[in-house]
């Protein structure tokens, strides 16, 4: 085969097996960026840049079977974010096996040209209908674009005869060099619900968000753009979202990390979850209606200027 010249390299989407024998799909971009999606959970489990550096955190202790999501990548929380009532924490979509959707309905505004595109679908089983009695079709499109930007678009359609209501999150685990060197911009001065204080509502004070202890906050009605600045790595992640008003920021820190069986004791230093979500105002779909939620991830070098994310400017842009 030899080494393909740049011009001959193409976008590709290939089926593969992981080390546990699970089905996964690998998306490649001509300049070397890639993404990997497990059918278990419909979960993105790797996203690499052109230099083959992993951008998503994956725990060395991740367990690749139910009842929890694989600990890392981008688990999907549906039909519930968090825990409430009899439904399991963060819903069941993250530990079901999804199918490849070979014939997805058109998705206006999402190009399949000059991109690696994967379409997945999840429908409830008889067992699922016993725990959440609502018929739905959940279509997930994962797109790797030139330069390596990763976009996830979820379309959830009510195929039932009565309305249903859900909450949702893309539970993205970003890989960071050292959590104490990380700053999040775009949620300062916003209201949040604090999961560590009985979901009480507070207002974030002061400047950009930094980390020195456990954090588990649901920021409400955030700008569409949030940045995660990793000073040590000289890398900034930019998260853009649409249809997902809220953003959850989570790091378990030392004590909680030790209590999690699928998470290394020190791994909290190397991850941060920033989750595009719809939590405060649950979404209700009437029969036949469809909801769409989009998340786009990209990286920029650390020359990225602080202040560019002034919420009023972001909202105008
Ligand atoms: C976060 C929640 O999104 O997910 C936290 O805000 C929770 O409260 C965390 O601990 C991990 O949840 P799980 O179910 O994947 O262990």
Boltz pocket constraint, residues with backbone or C-beta under 6 A from the ligand:
constraints:
  - pocket:
      binder: B
      contacts: [[A, 68], [A, 69], [A, 89], [A, 90], [A, 171], [A, 195], [A, 216], [A, 217], [A, 248], [A, 249], [A, 250], [A, 273], [A, 275]]
      max_distance: 6.0
